[in-house]
Amino acid sequence: MGTAGRTGCCREQGQVMTSTSTSHTSARAWVGVVTLLAGALLPPLDFFIVNLAIPSIQDDLGGGDILGQQIVASYAATYAVTLTLGGRLGDLYGRRRIFLIGLVGFALASLLCGSAGEPWLLVVGRILQGLSAALAAPQSLALIRASLEGREQTIALGFHGATFGLAAVIGQSLGGLLVTADLWGLGWRVIFLLNLPIAALALLGSLFLHDPHTRGVEKLDWVGAILLFTGLAGIVIPLVEGRALNWPWWCFVLLVVAAGLLHRFWRFESTLSAVRNSERHVMPLVPPRAVTAPGVRIALTAVALFYSIAAFFLIFSEYEQSEGRTPLQASLDILPLGIGFLIGPLTVQYLMRIMPRRIAALGLLLETIGFLVFAALVAALDQTPWAAAPLALIGFGQGLALPSLIRIAVTHIPRTFAGLASGLVSATLQISAALSVAIIGGIYYASAGAYGSSPAIIAVSILIAVLLFGSSVLSVRAERVPSAETSTKVVGTHDGEVREGKTLSPVRDQ
């Protein structure tokens, strides 16, 4: 055989080997993605299911309404204020490692909750669940972004968004059934113990996780972490607890102090970023250039407005029960929204073939229309089975918009900060949810007391529609800005040197 023939043969063999290797890597990556999705399912699943189990917990452990508020608030507040720190820890110390620590911690905290015999022990377990969830949740999105590219990343983000819909479906339908069924005599405890087999499967799948992350020499910015944690806590705790406690004076004091702490945090991060200590290698917790990169603030604002819908889940249940529906009936009535939310993300990859851009805007517009139609139906017919149609449209639009908005936000932040980007997006969603419940929920209860539940839910549905439309406009603006991965603008490195080309990584060898 001649040289050309041997060369061609070797080339063909090399292509086959490369193809086989790529196929093997791709299969391994997708097993890892399924593992990440299992881990991403647990935090929202716990949020939805626990709401339906609170009456049973109160009957068993006592504590009354205060315990119910603490069960929800302790988890939501801890989760929200720790998300950014959790994402940054993944960037610095390895996303797979932090994901596994969070997953094991969540399983152990769930076991504590499921075996709690005293109210205070359950609240402690919920705090530990929030901390662990904040470690694990950002890593799932960060690892998807860091491990996959192009169409595979888009598909994986669609599945990631679908996990929230799946959590809504399971939480709002099976949650009540699990408590009522009293499996193995466990009662409400089964909703926490259910997390253990899910976590176990995720731990097995973690063997297939690949983290393209090399730990650098940077150290965690503990001063910034403390300032951010206390600042966010000063915002989230009053928002979560304020309405239930009739807005005591200390809520407003905390909000003012929190604003000062967050301002101090930003100044500290800017100073630390400008003058890096070459010996200590302290990386800012939130590097200012990651947040001030083109399009990031617009995208995060769109995400915040998008989650104004969070209050609707609480409001709808209250409205339904005021109309004589039982809690289980109310959970089934909103089920079309959860089903639509489950289907929406799975269609993103197919829609992208037709319209690669504006999918977030399309989903948000569908949500806007759904809320306006729902308000019109309530105004014209009051309690009606036809409400299922706009609710399904709202859920479908939400399922389209969520992964698309996440993609827009995280791709405007340099890939090096994938964990930080995930933490920022997740924290924005959680803080927006707290704001939504406090403000829109407050408007609903005030209106319901003055004019009745039907006019109240009509008013807040129109308000949410307006906010969602604003989010759609901002999402279009954000998509017009080149992402961090394709930008060719002049950027600055951490040592002050200015270069042209793709966005440069501010940490070493990542």
PyMOL commands that set and color helices and strands:
alter all, ss='L'
color gray80, all
select helices_A, chain A and resi 3-61+64-93+95-115+119-147+150-181+183-185+187-193+195-208+222-241+249-274+288-291+296-322+327-333+335-354+359-381+385-411+415-451+453-480
alter helices_A, ss='H'
color red, helices_A
select strands_A, chain A and resi 491-492+498-499
alter strands_A, ss='S'
color yellow, strands_A
deselect
rebuild
show_as cartoon
